[in-house]
Amino acid sequence: MSDSLRGLRVPDADLDATLTAGLARVEDGLRQAVASDDPFVADASRYLVDAGGKRFRPLLVLLAAQFGDPEAWGVVPAGVVVELTHLATLYHDDVMDEAPLRRGAQSANARWDNTIAILTGDFLFARSSGILADLGPEAVRIQAHTFERLCTGQIRETIGPRPGHDPVEHHLQVVADKTGSLIAASGRYGALMAGADPQAVETLTQFGERIGVAFQLADDLVDITSESLQSGKTPGTDLREGIPTLAGLIALTSPDPADARLQDLLRRPLADDAEHVEALALLRDHPALEEARAEARQWADRARSCLDPLPDGAARRVLELLCDYVVSRTG
């Protein structure tokens, strides 16, 4: 397997070679998609492409395609589409979060400004739409539905839970919309482009939604537990910026008076370095961390359970390995 998902080992040599070659073709497609005659546009649009990433979404496209014809023409372009869409949302997310770093490097909005970051994200959406037009009306319909959920999730996160609404349930819905939807689309695109049977298409879509939620919950835990740039950003970034994550929301529900200090810190952004270090240490020692880890495992287990209708084989075994991979990163 390539370095895109370190720690994931594909036990079948032929499938490993196929996935590695497919991901290389996706990389070539990404670089072609962000090319521009304008040097500044080209530089800004390839900024996050060149920064790398896990390429989790294109990998799922390629794996889902194994249940049909994996060499079908539309498979690799679909992998390019989902990654372009993901990268576009990152440009926009960094503006929303005022994030100074992305994948261990200066974010686009910090390097240039918010306007450039937003317009660059829009440029990537436009390029992905151009590719989609060649994949047919059903592909465009999937993207429209996914984009609606991405926007809905961001709006829900921005306004927060309504009075009387459980903040944890609200957060899980946000995660499903902001992350699960595009990973669900990845499974759907791969199976659909490969001509898989309708049951496989639906199964892989459902798998993508569930593994997507597990993936995001695990990423949020890595942001708390890592001592390095393992998460692609400075550890504790979500805490510093006051972005709610599952562990923090669970800790906020604790009735224990001893948690009052942590709860005070969790209710606001932490610009002060000493307070940030204190909050990170308190949260790492809190039972909420293990509760959040258990929730991530449950979503991964739900993803695994929905694979039953798929035929046994190397591709299905790798999907099962993904369920272990996403939660094994959380420590």
N, C-alpha and C positions, 0 to 999 in steps of 0.2 A: 504494500500500500504506500502511496505517496505520503509526504509530510503533512498533508492537509488535515488529517485526523491522527495525530500522534497517539499511540497507545492502542489503536484499533488494528487488530491483526486478522487478515482475511485468510482462513485456513485452506481455501482452495486456490492453488497456484494459477489456474486458468482464469478464474474469476478475478483474482487479484490483478493479473495483467490486463484484463479487460477494463476494470475500473480505473486503473492507473492511466491507461491509454485514453479512456473516455474523459477523465478529469483534465488531462493535458490538452485535449481538443476543446474542452470548455474554457480553459485558460486562454487558448489562442482566440476563441470566439469572443471572450471578454475584451481582449486587447483590440480586436478589430471593432467591436461595438462602441468603444469609447474613443476611437480615433477621430480627430477633427482637423480641418485645415487651419483652424485658428489655434496657435500655439498655447495661448492661455487656457482656452476651453479644454484642449487636449491634456494639459498638465493638471488642471483641477479635476477633470473627470476620471483620469486614471490614478489619482492619488490614493484612493482606498483600494483599487484593484491591485496596485503595486504593493500595498501594505500587507497583502496576503489575507489569511483567514482560514477557518476550518473547512470552508466549501461543503458544509453539511448538506445544504439544500440540493446542489447539483449531484452530490453523491447519492442522495435518496432518489433523484430522478433516474440515475443510471441503474440503481438497484431495482427500482420498480419496473424498469424496462426489461429486466431479465425474465419477467413473467409473460412477455410477448416476444416481439422481435427486437432484440437490443440494438441491432444495426439499422433500424428504421431511421429514415432521414431526420425526422423531427425531434429525436431524443436529445441530441447534443444542443441544438438551438433552444430547446425547452430548459436545459440546464443553465444556459447562458441567461435566459429570461429571468429565472428565479433568483439567480445571484445578482444580476443587475438590479432587480427590484429590491432585494435585501440591501444592497449597497446604497441605493437611493434613500431608503428609509434611515440608514445610518447617518447620512449627511443631515437629514431633517431632525433626527433624534438628538444629535449633538447640539443643534441650535436650540431645541426645546429644553435640553438639560443644561445648556451653557457649559458643555464638557470641554476641558482643555486638552484631553488626550483621547486617542482612539487607537487601539491595537498597539499601545506602548509608544506611540508617536504623537506629535502635535495634531490635533483634530483640524479638519478643513476650515471650520469657522474661526479657530484660533490662528491658523496660518494666514487666512485671508480675512473674511468677515462673515457675518451671518447671511447677508444678501447673496454673496457668492456661493456659500454652502447650500442655501435653499435652491438657487437657480441650477447649481450643479446636480443636485438631487433630481430636479425636474428634468434636466437634460438626460439623465440616465433612465428615468421613466419613459421619456419620449423614445429613446433608442430601443428600450425593451418592447415598446408598443409596435415599433416598426418590424421587429422580428416576429412578434405575435401575429401580425397581419398575414404573414406568410404561412403561419401554422393553422389558420382557419378560424371560422367564427366561434367554434366551441372553445378554442384556446383563449380567444379574446373574452368570451363570457366568463371563463374561470378567473381570468385576471381581474375583470371588473368586480366580480364578487369578492375576490381576495382583497383588492384595494379598498373596497367599501369596509371590510372588516378591519383592515389595518388602520384606516382613519377613525372608525368607531372606537377601536381600542385606545388610540391616542387621545381622543376626546374624553373617553371615560376616565383614563388615567389623569388627565389634566384637571377635570372638575371634581374627581374623587367620588367616593360613595355617597349616595343620597342619605338623608337622615333616616335612621332605622334600618339601613341596609348593612349587612355583615361585611366589614372591610376585607376580611379574608376571602369571602366568596366573590366580592367585587374584584379583588386583585387577581384571582384565578381566571375570571372572565376576561380581564384585561390581557393577561398572559396568553389565553387562548386566541384572542383576536389579534394581538400584536405579533405573536410568534407562531402559535399553532396554526394559524390560517395559511401562512405562506409555506410552511413545511407540509401541511396537508395538500396544498396545491402542487408541491413538488412530487409527492407520491402519485397524485392524480395525473399530472402531466406525463410522468414517465410511463405509467401503465397505458394511458390513452394513446400517446404517440407511438408506442410499441404495438398497439393493436391487441392488448390483453383483453380477456373476456370481461364483461361488465361486472361480475362479482369481484374479480381481482381488482378492478379499478376502484370500486367502492371500499374494498378491504384496505387497500394501500392508502386511500385518502383518509380513512379512519385511523389507520396506524400513524400516518403523518401528523394528524392533529394531536394525538395522545403523546407521541414521542416528542413533539414540538413543545408541549407544555412541560414535560419532564426535562427537556434540554434547557429551557429558560430558567426553570426553578433551580436546576443544578448550576447554571452559570452564575446566578445570583448568590448561591452559596459559596462558589469559588471566589467571588469578589470579597466575601467576608473572611474566608479561611486561608486564602493564599498569602504567602509572604513575599511574592514576587509579582511579575507582570503576567502570571499564568492566565489571567482572565482577559488579557489584552488591554488592561487599564490599571491604573494605580490601585492596589488593594484598598477596599473601603470607600471607593468612589461614590457608590450609591448612598452610603451613610453621610459622607461629607456634603453631598448635594441635596440631602433630604428626600431622596427617591425611595418610596416604600418598596420593601421586598417582603417575602412571606415570613422570614424569620423575625424581622422587626415588627410586623403586624401581629404575629403571635405573641411576641414579648409584650406588646402594648396591652394585650388582654389579661395579663397576669394580675391577680388580685393581691399578690405578695407585696407588702410594704417595702421589702428590701429591693424591689425593682423600680422604686420611684425615681431614682437617679437615672437609670437607663431609659426609662420612659420619657423623662424630661428631655434627654438628649435626642431621642428618636423622633420627637415631635417637631424638630427644626433642623435646618441646614447647619452644618458644623464648620464654620470658617476657621475657628480657633484650632490649631494643631493639637494642643493638649487635650481638648475636649474630644476631638476626633479619635485620638489614640485611646482615650478612656472608654468611649462608646464602643469601639471595635473590640477592646479587651473584654468588656462586660458582655457583649453579644456573643462572642466566641465561647464564653463560659456558661451561657444561658441554655436551659433545656429547650428553648424555642428553636435552637439550631438543629437539634436532633429531630424535632417535630417537623421542621421544614424538609429535612433530609428524607424522613419517612414519607412525606407527601410526594416528593420527587420520585421515590421508589415506587409508590403506588401508581403514579401515572405511567412509569416505565413498564410496570407489570400489566397494566391495562392495555398498553400498546402491544406487548408480547401476546396477550391472550387473544387479541383480535386477529392474529396471524393464522389461526387454525384452519380457515378455509383454503389457504394457499398450499400448493403442492410442496412436498419436502424437497430439499435440494440446497445447493450452496448459497443461493441468493437469500432464501428464507433463513438459513442459519446465520448469515451476516446481519440480517435485520434483527434477529434475536440477540446477537452480540451487541448491536447498537443499544439495545435496552440496558444491557449491563454497562456499556461504555459511558453512557451519559451520566449515570449516577456514581460511577467509580471515581469520577473526577472530584467529588465533593469532600474527599478525605475520610 
